Amino acid sequence: MPQITWEEPFCAEGNNCFRIGTDDTGNGYIAVLGREDEALTDTREALRTLIVDIKAGKADHLL
């Protein structure tokens, strides 16, 4: 697995905590806190859009 720089966890009330991170080539990663070895990967922009939509309440059912 590439070297990933993780951001601080985001924990919504009553939900799992998740983290986003990036590697040196600009790929984005998202994982449940404590399970970073099972991270999903996509472009950083795609994952950022997902997180913004979740925080806005548009996709909270996905987590």
C-alpha positions as a printed Julia matrix, in Angstrom:
63×3 Matrix{Float64}:
   0.0    0.0    0.0
   1.37   3.46  -0.8
   2.25   5.94   1.93
  -1.02   7.71   2.79
  -1.29  10.96   4.72
  -4.54  10.77   6.71
  -6.58  13.78   7.84
  -8.15  13.89  11.3
 -11.19  11.57  11.62
 -14.67  12.94  10.96
 -17.23  11.53  13.37
 -20.91  12.29  12.84
 -23.23  11.83  15.8
 -24.27   8.18  16.05
 -22.24   7.1   12.99
 -18.88   5.51  12.33
 -15.88   7.79  12.14
 -14.15   7.98   8.8
 -10.94   9.48   7.46
  -9.8   10.78   4.12
  -6.22  10.81   2.97
  -3.97  11.29  -0.03
  -0.78   9.73  -1.31
   2.2   11.32  -3.04
   0.63  10.9   -6.49
  -2.61  12.71  -5.55
  -4.9    9.7   -5.2
  -7.59  10.06  -2.57
  -8.56   7.47   0.04
 -11.48   7.05   2.43
 -11.67   4.55   5.29
 -13.53   3.84   8.49
 -11.38   4.86  11.45
  -9.27   1.91  12.55
  -9.68   0.09   9.23
  -7.41   2.24   7.1
  -5.87  -0.91   5.55
  -9.25  -1.46   3.8
  -9.47   2.04   2.32
 -11.34   2.79  -0.88
  -9.47   4.86  -3.42
 -10.52   7.31  -6.14
  -9.44  10.72  -7.25
  -9.11  13.21  -4.44
 -11.77  15.42  -6.03
 -14.31  12.57  -6.21
 -13.8   11.7   -2.56
 -13.9   15.34  -1.47
 -17.24  15.75  -3.29
 -18.56  12.66  -1.5
 -17.5   14.01   1.9
 -18.97  17.46   1.23
 -22.29  15.87   0.21
 -22.32  13.65   3.3
 -21.63  16.62   5.58
 -24.45  18.52   3.84
 -26.85  15.67   4.63
 -27.28  14.61   1.01
 -25.8   11.13   1.37
 -25.72  10.24   5.06
 -27.42   6.92   4.33
 -24.26   5.71   2.54
 -22.25   5.39   5.75
